């Protein structure tokens, strides 16, 4: 779901989805993000030693 009603006219829309967790908290964990711009999709992730 894009929030286009707040985007200035003429600017591109990028959809961003994120998630992350650690177990136990605080402790080891990770995160990921997906960015979508038209037909282009980029995925990013990391698993740091401590995510706190």
C-alpha positions in Angstrom: 0.0 0.0 0.0 1.6 3.3 -1.1 0.9 6.5 0.7 0.6 8.5 -2.5 -1.7 11.2 -1.1 1.3 12.7 0.8 3.8 12.5 -2.0 4.5 15.8 -3.9 3.4 15.5 -7.5 6.1 14.4 -9.9 8.3 12.7 -7.3 8.9 8.9 -7.6 7.3 6.5 -5.1 9.5 4.0 -3.3 7.8 1.3 -1.2 9.8 0.1 1.8 9.1 -3.0 3.9 11.2 -3.8 7.0 11.4 -6.4 9.7 13.8 -7.4 12.5 14.1 -9.4 15.6 16.5 -10.7 18.2 16.4 -13.7 20.5 16.9 -13.3 23.4 16.4 -9.6 23.8 19.0 -8.2 24.1 21.0 -10.6 22.0 21.8 -11.8 18.5 19.4 -10.8 15.9 19.0 -9.4 12.4 17.0 -7.1 10.1 16.0 -6.9 6.5 14.5 -4.3 4.2 12.9 -4.5 0.7 12.8 -1.4 -1.4 10.5 -1.4 -4.5 10.7 1.3 -7.2 8.5 0.5 -10.2 9.9 -2.8 -11.6 13.1 -2.6 -9.5 13.4 -4.5 -6.2 16.4 -4.3 -3.9 16.8 -6.4 -0.7 19.1 -5.6 2.2 19.8 -7.5 5.4 22.3 -7.8 8.2 22.8 -10.1 11.2 24.9 -8.1 13.7 26.4 -9.8 16.8 24.1 -7.8 19.0 21.0 -6.0 17.7 20.4 -4.0 20.9 
